[in-house]
Amino acid sequence: MNSRNTDALIKRPIAQALEADGEPLDWTMPRWQMFEADLNALIEYLRTLE
């Protein structure tokens, strides 16, 4: 899987509270409204934690 697909899988739960298969996460999962640049910066930061 390329990083673009992986990024999309990371963004869905953060921005839309959806699982990779499109199922909604629990209602307690916050839906974050973020600018695309901020979301990309968050993903880059998360990659440093690996």
C-alpha positions as CSV (number, residue, x, y, z in Angstrom):
1,M,0.0,0.0,0.0
2,N,1.4,3.4,-0.9
3,S,1.6,6.3,1.5
4,R,-1.2,8.1,-0.2
5,N,-3.6,5.2,0.5
6,T,-2.3,4.9,4.0
7,D,-2.8,8.7,4.6
8,A,-6.4,8.4,3.5
9,L,-6.9,5.5,5.9
10,I,-5.5,7.6,8.7
11,K,-7.5,10.7,7.8
12,R,-11.0,9.0,7.7
13,P,-11.2,8.2,11.4
14,I,-9.8,11.6,12.4
15,A,-12.0,13.8,10.1
16,Q,-15.1,11.6,9.6
17,A,-15.0,9.1,12.4
18,L,-15.2,6.2,9.9
19,E,-13.5,2.9,9.9
20,A,-11.5,1.8,6.8
21,D,-14.5,-0.1,5.6
22,G,-16.8,2.9,5.9
23,E,-18.5,1.8,9.1
24,P,-18.9,4.6,11.7
25,L,-16.8,4.6,14.8
26,D,-18.5,4.8,18.2
27,W,-20.5,8.0,18.6
28,T,-18.0,9.0,21.3
29,M,-15.2,9.4,18.7
30,P,-14.8,13.1,18.1
31,R,-15.0,14.4,14.6
32,W,-12.2,16.9,14.1
33,Q,-12.6,19.7,11.6
34,M,-9.2,20.5,10.4
35,F,-7.6,22.2,7.4
36,E,-6.0,19.8,5.0
37,A,-2.6,21.2,5.7
38,D,-3.0,20.7,9.4
39,L,-4.3,17.1,8.9
40,N,-1.3,16.4,6.7
41,A,1.1,17.9,9.4
42,L,-0.6,15.7,12.0
43,I,0.0,12.6,9.9
44,E,3.6,13.5,9.4
45,Y,4.0,13.9,13.1
46,L,2.4,10.5,13.7
47,R,4.8,8.9,11.3
48,T,7.7,10.1,13.5
49,L,6.3,8.1,16.4
50,E,6.7,4.8,14.6
